[in-house]
Amino acid sequence: MAEENWKLKICCMGAGYVGGPTMAIIASKCPQIRVCCVDLSQKQVDGWNSDSLPIYEPGLQEVVESCRGKNLFFSTDIAGEIQRADMVFISVNTPTKTQGIGAGRAANIKNCELCARTIAEVSTSDKIVVEKSTVPVRTAQAITRVLSCNDKGLNFPVLSNPEFLAEGTAVSDLNDPDRVLIGGQQNEAGLKAAATLVSVYEHWIPKERILTTNLWSSELSKLVANAFLAQRVSSINSISALCEATGADVSEISKAVGMDDRIGKRFLQSSIGFGGSCFQKDILNLVYLCETYGLDECAQYWNQVIALNDYQKKRFTEKMVAKMFNTVTGKKIAILGYAFKADTGDVRETPSMFVVRDLLQEGAKIHVFDPKVEREEMWSEMNYTCGINKDNTPNLESSVVTSQDPYDACAGSHAIAVLTEWKEFKSYDYEKIYKSMAKPAFIFDGRNLLDHKALREIGFEVHAIGKPDPLSFSDL
């Protein structure tokens, strides 16, 4: 289609977990809009232009293939695509700072600022600039200042449009979102820019689900949404510890509590803890914001959500060691699941990594099976987050084996730890697995995924999150 015939031209800076799927859905729903995702990484762009996308999401490959080369494009020509666009999304990583002021809590918005500087430098016409990245409140003020320093007299109204998709269900979340949030300056330029973005989403989303707010409410809403979800996970996980001590069943408690309409049943499934790129980063960001504004009690409250999550992961490993006669040294342990959740290959902040780290320190021989995680990604995140690599950890490669087959991973093992809720784990032949294992054969279910009664009848000693241990209670 000729340039002048496109209804709107969109450029997205960043072809990652948010930018790629979001732009694919916009392109699929809006055939009259030209969409291009740009990225510095040629490897990332090549992946999006291939039959094997750089990220795994159910249904995403089909969406991309339906419009790629028609109105959806992926490119490393950042300057050219910005110049061509009417609207530029900023969808880049905002990691937690590792050094300097606010290290360990504050978000590093360097990448967002660099995007703004690039837009100001290469643009030859006015653009609407959309924050898609999760950022601290008032980041738009910094982006606006950078953009306004251009020497060409160009105008760049800035919008906030945070993404609320969940990995593993990104396609369905984007196709049918609970809400779309658009924040803008409450002036003529800001309201006009917001209306333009609203018109994009109106192609498939009912208008009553598209919320418009001021910039600062939109930016803060994303942090608060993730903080509330993580808070629920930590809340039920705190109760899981109490259940194990008293003989109560956390699943029964979750059901009873969740039937109260005021509370609801979502995010009340106890587990080894939350992971992923968002929850911990966004809560730490919220903690730092509270501290910055002198709200120390608020900061302490939200920091406890992180502390409880760390406790849950540590508690799980400690229980494994305790139940296995207080030593796992030299014992083979099978890890089923390394991704932070099912239906994704994402390993960022995955709880599995911390369990593997702690078992490694105890001298265990670890065999990992995950249907979507690559060994290279596993080691990259382990090095980045835990500082563990083959240069500083002797025999690391031989101590942590990645298996291509779950039965090979389990054969000869003393214990199995289920750490990701992949549905396929429920359908395995556990009688076959039991026969192949050292005895006594342990299963530690960190997701309450399996049929514990059936496993015990086979002969397994089963321990699960928030579940009473029949060996410890005679009155169940």
WORA-V270940 format. One record per residue. RES is the residue in one small letter. PHI is phi in radians with two decimals (999 if undefined). Layout:
# WORA-V270940
res: {RES/RES}
phi: {PHI/PHI}
This chain:
# WORA-V270940
res: {m/a/e/e/n/w/k/l/k/i/c/c/m/g/a/g/y/v/g/g/p/t/m/a/i/i/a/s/k/c/p/q/i/r/v/c/c/v/d/l/s/q/k/q/v/d/g/w/n/s/d/s/l/p/i/y/e/p/g/l/q/e/v/v/e/s/c/r/g/k/n/l/f/f/s/t/d/i/a/g/e/i/q/r/a/d/m/v/f/i/s/v/n/t/p/t/k/t/q/g/i/g/a/g/r/a/a/n/i/k/n/c/e/l/c/a/r/t/i/a/e/v/s/t/s/d/k/i/v/v/e/k/s/t/v/p/v/r/t/a/q/a/i/t/r/v/l/s/c/n/d/k/g/l/n/f/p/v/l/s/n/p/e/f/l/a/e/g/t/a/v/s/d/l/n/d/p/d/r/v/l/i/g/g/q/q/n/e/a/g/l/k/a/a/a/t/l/v/s/v/y/e/h/w/i/p/k/e/r/i/l/t/t/n/l/w/s/s/e/l/s/k/l/v/a/n/a/f/l/a/q/r/v/s/s/i/n/s/i/s/a/l/c/e/a/t/g/a/d/v/s/e/i/s/k/a/v/g/m/d/d/r/i/g/k/r/f/l/q/s/s/i/g/f/g/g/s/c/f/q/k/d/i/l/n/l/v/y/l/c/e/t/y/g/l/d/e/c/a/q/y/w/n/q/v/i/a/l/n/d/y/q/k/k/r/f/t/e/k/m/v/a/k/m/f/n/t/v/t/g/k/k/i/a/i/l/g/y/a/f/k/a/d/t/g/d/v/r/e/t/p/s/m/f/v/v/r/d/l/l/q/e/g/a/k/i/h/v/f/d/p/k/v/e/r/e/e/m/w/s/e/m/n/y/t/c/g/i/n/k/d/n/t/p/n/l/e/s/s/v/v/t/s/q/d/p/y/d/a/c/a/g/s/h/a/i/a/v/l/t/e/w/k/e/f/k/s/y/d/y/e/k/i/y/k/s/m/a/k/p/a/f/i/f/d/g/r/n/l/l/d/h/k/a/l/r/e/i/g/f/e/v/h/a/i/g/k/p/d/p/l/s/f/s/d/l}
phi: {999/-1.13/-0.92/-1.27/-1.59/-1.24/-1.17/-2.74/-2.12/-2.01/-2.07/-2.04/-1.54/2.03/-1.93/-1.82/-1.14/-1.72/-1.04/-1.05/-1.09/-1.10/-1.18/-1.10/-1.20/-1.01/-1.10/-1.20/-1.59/-2.27/-1.11/-1.58/-1.92/-1.54/-2.17/-2.36/-1.67/-2.01/-2.69/-1.21/-1.49/-1.10/-1.06/-1.13/-1.12/-1.04/-1.09/-1.17/-1.60/-1.98/-1.53/-2.28/-1.09/-1.25/-2.27/-1.81/-2.51/-0.95/1.53/-1.23/-0.99/-1.14/-1.12/-1.07/-1.16/-1.26/-2.32/-1.12/1.49/-1.80/-2.30/-2.14/-2.39/-2.27/-2.68/-1.77/-1.42/-1.13/-1.09/-1.10/-1.29/-1.14/-1.05/-1.30/-1.40/-1.62/-2.39/-2.11/-1.57/-1.84/-2.31/-2.05/-1.20/-2.20/-1.23/-1.18/-1.08/-1.80/-2.71/1.48/-1.11/1.36/-0.96/1.51/-2.39/-1.24/-1.43/-1.62/-1.71/-0.93/-1.13/-1.14/-1.11/-1.09/-1.09/-1.08/-1.13/-1.15/-1.04/-1.11/-1.27/-1.71/-1.19/-2.12/-2.64/-1.09/-2.40/-1.52/-1.90/-2.06/-1.29/-1.84/-1.12/-1.36/-2.32/-1.12/-1.04/1.42/-1.11/-1.01/-1.12/-1.17/-1.11/-1.08/-1.12/-1.10/-1.15/-1.26/-1.46/-1.13/-1.76/-1.94/1.24/-1.49/-1.94/-2.33/-1.08/-1.88/-2.03/-1.95/-2.44/-1.11/-1.73/-1.99/-1.23/-1.96/-1.10/1.70/-2.30/-1.05/-1.12/-1.19/-1.14/-1.33/-1.24/-2.43/-1.31/-1.09/-2.83/-2.05/-1.94/-2.26/-1.92/-2.62/-1.10/-1.54/-2.29/-1.03/-1.15/-1.15/-1.18/-1.17/-1.10/-1.06/-1.09/-1.12/-1.20/-1.00/-1.11/-1.20/-1.19/-1.14/-1.07/-2.50/-2.01/-1.00/-1.06/-1.17/-1.67/-1.78/-1.73/-2.01/-2.40/-1.34/-0.99/-1.28/-1.12/-1.15/-1.06/-1.28/-1.03/-1.10/-1.08/-1.17/-1.05/-1.17/-1.11/-1.15/-1.14/-1.12/-1.05/-1.14/-1.09/-1.16/-1.10/-1.23/-1.20/-1.12/-1.24/-1.06/-1.12/-1.17/-1.07/-1.11/-1.42/-1.95/1.66/-1.33/-1.97/-1.11/-1.16/-1.18/-1.17/-1.01/-1.15/-1.12/-1.23/-1.19/-1.28/-1.33/-1.01/-1.23/-1.83/1.43/-1.70/-1.25/1.05/-2.05/-1.66/-1.24/-2.80/-1.32/2.21/-1.52/-2.48/1.58/-1.43/-1.83/-0.98/-1.14/-1.04/-1.27/-1.18/-1.06/-1.10/-1.11/-1.03/-1.15/-1.06/-1.08/-1.10/-1.05/-1.62/1.32/-1.69/-1.14/-1.13/-1.13/-1.08/-1.12/-1.05/-1.28/-1.12/-1.16/-1.09/-1.19/-1.05/-1.18/-1.13/-1.10/-1.07/-1.13/-1.15/-1.15/-1.09/-1.10/-1.15/-1.08/-1.18/-0.99/-1.10/-1.09/-1.26/-1.66/1.14/1.14/-2.72/-2.13/-1.01/1.34/-1.58/-1.38/-2.20/-1.58/-1.84/-1.71/1.78/-2.13/-1.08/-1.24/-2.76/-1.23/1.14/-2.67/-1.78/-1.30/-1.98/-1.13/0.96/-1.12/-1.03/-0.99/-1.07/-1.29/-1.16/-1.07/-1.00/-1.20/-1.19/-1.08/-1.16/-1.49/1.56/-1.30/-1.76/-1.88/-2.12/-1.85/-2.20/-2.51/-1.17/-2.22/-1.59/-1.56/-1.01/-1.04/-1.17/-1.04/-1.22/-1.06/-1.24/-1.07/-1.22/-1.15/-1.61/-1.83/1.22/-1.82/-2.60/-1.21/-1.35/-1.90/-2.24/-1.02/1.06/-1.09/-1.07/-1.47/-1.43/-2.18/-1.79/-1.79/-1.74/-1.57/-2.34/-1.12/-1.23/-1.14/-1.08/-1.51/-1.06/1.37/-1.40/-1.52/-2.67/-2.07/-2.02/-1.60/-2.06/-2.31/-1.55/-1.11/-1.05/-1.08/-1.09/-1.29/-1.73/-1.20/-1.47/-1.33/-1.15/-1.11/-1.12/-1.05/-1.12/-1.51/-1.68/-1.20/-2.00/-1.18/-1.71/-1.82/-2.19/-1.98/-1.66/-1.45/-2.24/0.87/-1.67/-1.63/-1.52/-1.17/-1.09/-1.13/-1.14/-1.17/-1.16/-1.18/2.33/-1.19/-1.65/-1.92/-2.26/-2.40/-1.20/1.23/-1.90/-1.19/-1.54/-1.07/-1.36/-1.84/-2.18/-1.72/-2.05/-1.38}
